[in-house]
């Protein structure tokens, strides 16, 4: 399991999240991604991106007033 803090990227975290899923997570490994939510639109978009890249969204929850956490499992090939 790996944890990634993408809050410093603000609303521009999507490309980095996908890059980390593809290059840093092993097949079957779980990653925890922390990002800022702003207007809540990043929540659905991040869930859609996870699914598009063949991963399982295991959990999605509000971390505090401005941050969101998603737990992603990279499927074994």
Secondary structure in CASP SS format (residue, H / E / C, confidence):
PFRMAT SS
TARGET T0000
AUTHOR 0000-0000-0000
METHOD secondary structure of the structure
MODEL  1
X C 1.00
X E 1.00
X E 1.00
X E 1.00
X E 1.00
X C 1.00
X H 1.00
X H 1.00
X H 1.00
X C 1.00
X C 1.00
X C 1.00
X C 1.00
X H 1.00
X H 1.00
X H 1.00
X H 1.00
X H 1.00
X H 1.00
X H 1.00
X H 1.00
X H 1.00
X H 1.00
X H 1.00
X C 1.00
X C 1.00
X C 1.00
X C 1.00
X C 1.00
X E 1.00
X E 1.00
X E 1.00
X E 1.00
X E 1.00
X E 1.00
X E 1.00
X C 1.00
X C 1.00
X C 1.00
X C 1.00
X H 1.00
X H 1.00
X H 1.00
X H 1.00
X H 1.00
X H 1.00
X H 1.00
X H 1.00
X H 1.00
X H 1.00
X H 1.00
X H 1.00
X C 1.00
X C 1.00
X E 1.00
X E 1.00
X E 1.00
X E 1.00
X E 1.00
X E 1.00
X E 1.00
X E 1.00
X C 1.00
X C 1.00
X C 1.00
X C 1.00
X E 1.00
X E 1.00
X E 1.00
X E 1.00
X E 1.00
X E 1.00
X E 1.00
X E 1.00
X C 1.00
X C 1.00
X C 1.00
END
